[in-house]
Amino acid sequence: MTQIHKARNKNSPGQTGTDESAATSRNLEQILKEVDSKFTFEKRDDLAKLVNWSSTKDAPLHRWIRYREAYSPSLIDALGLDGRILDPFCGCGSMLIGAAARGRLSTGIDLNPLATFAARVKSSPLSKREIRDIKSFNKSLPQVLPIDVELWLPEFSVAHKMFEPVILHTLLRIRSAVATCSMSERARDFLHLCWIAILEEVGNYYKEGNGIKYRNVQRRPGKYVAKEDGVWQRKRFGEDQEAFVLNAFVRHLGVMLADTDLWHPNWCEPEIIRGSSLNMPSLTESKFDSIVFSPPYANRFDYFESMKVELWFGGFVKEKTDLQELRKSSLRSHLSSDLARDQEEFETLEQLIELMDRSASSWRMGVPNLLRGYFSDIVEVLRHCRDKLDSGACYVVVGNSAFGGMIVPSDTLTAEAGLRAGFREADIWVTRHLTVAPQQRASLAGLEGFMRESVVVLRP
Ligand SMILES: C[S@@+](CC[C@H](N)C(=O)[O-])C[C@H]1O[C@@H](n2cnc3c(N)ncnc32)[C@H](O)[C@@H]1O
């Protein structure tokens, strides 16, 4: 095993800062190479576009709601997935829709109620009659809208900042018309998904990075400056804000309706379960032929933060504690998860943590503990996957990350986790290289090659 030098100490006698960081970087490279040497790597550039959302975001059905974390259903063919498919982190259902369209049985699990709602609406064919009802609802807008509705805001502290008053009023009028129309519940869900999907477009916010940003400020080097009130709104929403919302809704509903043609007679409706894959919920199918998933990456991004507007306004979260509960139950990929849960020890991870820069904010914020929790959760999920896998393989799409001058090789650590969970073979298919964040570039110079997005292939 590699001899590990102790953690960087800015004041260690006899070593200059530069000598010291060069030594750390050599140690880091040594550890990364050593763990890489345990596995077989294959270059799979052909999968690069399929492991993220870029190739699917404008595709029929998938375009119904923006879910930046999604991957492509074409992975089914590219990975040669067999038989019954399980995606235990199914998000908005990319894999489930891909399977359904190919007439294949699939099951999806996700913790986020908005994601499973969207996955269900996208993958549950409506009857001709229901589609007709929705079409005529769309045609009758805005006449069917109530003139006035009571102002409603969900109980989160910044809810009032999310929409201009006229926009919020129009949204609430549409929501009320949807709730009271005489259609089936499934048809109303279809309309509700359309309503949720346009919130960002008509809102004063947009999703970026690890959260949301406001449209009324502009980024300047090192700061944000306020845009002129009244001017930015006119530029963004035009003179008639009510018409802006109605157009967005009618247009998006038109897109959704056009895509319903894809629900063909051999469509195989998936089973979708809202729950945590850490305690595998009970599923109709006891065994699967292929398991595929992309867990949240170990990058501190909290999906519940970036989706909070849709979660609150969409009615999936009613109280602060609901959101806290979701954050706590999620995989330990962000600092609001339950970091106090049990941890398993990973020697390689401990060696890497030893090399982290103690003065980095990620160290102070508790990233080492987060990483320990993250890979413990991955082992737990993989144990369930091993148990559910009949034949075939389990494919895990993961991205490496970097904190405090250290690279987290999530692909090799996931491969190690797979072996610990009872799989007998683990290979790594590298799909593409990831960029290093600007603040990490200097300390990771020469090690960029370890920043990879890969598919870890685990075989029983
Ligand atoms: C990278 S996304 C997967 C996106 C999905 N492949 C798609 O195409 O839409 C990771 C998902 O893991 C979910 N998640 C986080 N913790 C979870 C848990 N404990 N159990 C199940 N799902 C979880 C998140 O809600 C998120 O939807």
The ligand as an SDF file (V2000), in Angstrom:
LIG
                    3D

 27 29  0  0  0  0  0  0  0  0999 V2000
  -28.7460   12.1470  -11.2210 C   0  0  0  0  0  0  0  0  0  0  0  0
  -30.4270   12.1190  -10.7110 S   0  0  0  0  0  0  0  0  0  0  0  0
  -31.0760   10.8150  -11.6670 C   0  0  0  0  0  0  0  0  0  0  0  0
  -31.8050   11.3190  -12.8850 C   0  0  0  0  0  0  0  0  0  0  0  0
  -32.4130   10.2330  -13.7250 C   0  0  0  0  0  0  0  0  0  0  0  0
  -31.4380    9.2990  -14.2210 N   0  0  0  0  0  0  0  0  0  0  0  0
  -33.1810   10.8310  -14.9000 C   0  0  0  0  0  0  0  0  0  0  0  0
  -32.8240   10.5580  -16.0420 O   0  0  0  0  0  0  0  0  0  0  0  0
  -34.1020   11.6290  -14.6560 O   0  0  0  0  0  0  0  0  0  0  0  0
  -30.3520   11.4210   -9.1180 C   0  0  0  0  0  0  0  0  0  0  0  0
  -31.6950   11.2080   -8.4800 C   0  0  0  0  0  0  0  0  0  0  0  0
  -31.4930   10.5730   -7.2210 O   0  0  0  0  0  0  0  0  0  0  0  0
  -32.5900   10.9200   -6.3950 C   0  0  0  0  0  0  0  0  0  0  0  0
  -32.2850   10.5090   -5.0080 N   0  0  0  0  0  0  0  0  0  0  0  0
  -31.4850   11.0940   -4.0850 C   0  0  0  0  0  0  0  0  0  0  0  0
  -31.4570   10.3590   -2.9620 N   0  0  0  0  0  0  0  0  0  0  0  0
  -32.2360    9.2710   -3.1810 C   0  0  0  0  0  0  0  0  0  0  0  0
  -32.5820    8.1180   -2.4050 C   0  0  0  0  0  0  0  0  0  0  0  0
  -32.1570    7.9630   -1.1730 N   0  0  0  0  0  0  0  0  0  0  0  0
  -33.3940    7.1910   -2.9630 N   0  0  0  0  0  0  0  0  0  0  0  0
  -33.8550    7.3450   -4.2370 C   0  0  0  0  0  0  0  0  0  0  0  0
  -33.5810    8.4130   -4.9940 N   0  0  0  0  0  0  0  0  0  0  0  0
  -32.7690    9.3620   -4.4950 C   0  0  0  0  0  0  0  0  0  0  0  0
  -32.7590   12.4080   -6.6670 C   0  0  0  0  0  0  0  0  0  0  0  0
  -34.0550   12.8350   -6.3350 O   0  0  0  0  0  0  0  0  0  0  0  0
  -32.4900   12.4710   -8.1770 C   0  0  0  0  0  0  0  0  0  0  0  0
  -33.6850   12.4230   -8.9110 O   0  0  0  0  0  0  0  0  0  0  0  0
  1  2  1  0
  2  3  1  0
  2 10  1  0
  3  4  1  0
  4  5  1  0
  5  6  1  0
  5  7  1  0
  7  8  2  0
  7  9  1  0
 10 11  1  0
 11 12  1  0
 11 26  1  0
 12 13  1  0
 13 14  1  0
 13 24  1  0
 14 15  1  0
 14 23  1  0
 15 16  2  0
 16 17  1  0
 17 18  1  0
 17 23  2  0
 18 19  1  0
 18 20  2  0
 20 21  1  0
 21 22  2  0
 22 23  1  0
 24 25  1  0
 24 26  1  0
 26 27  1  0
M  CHG  2   2   1   9  -1
M  END
$$$$
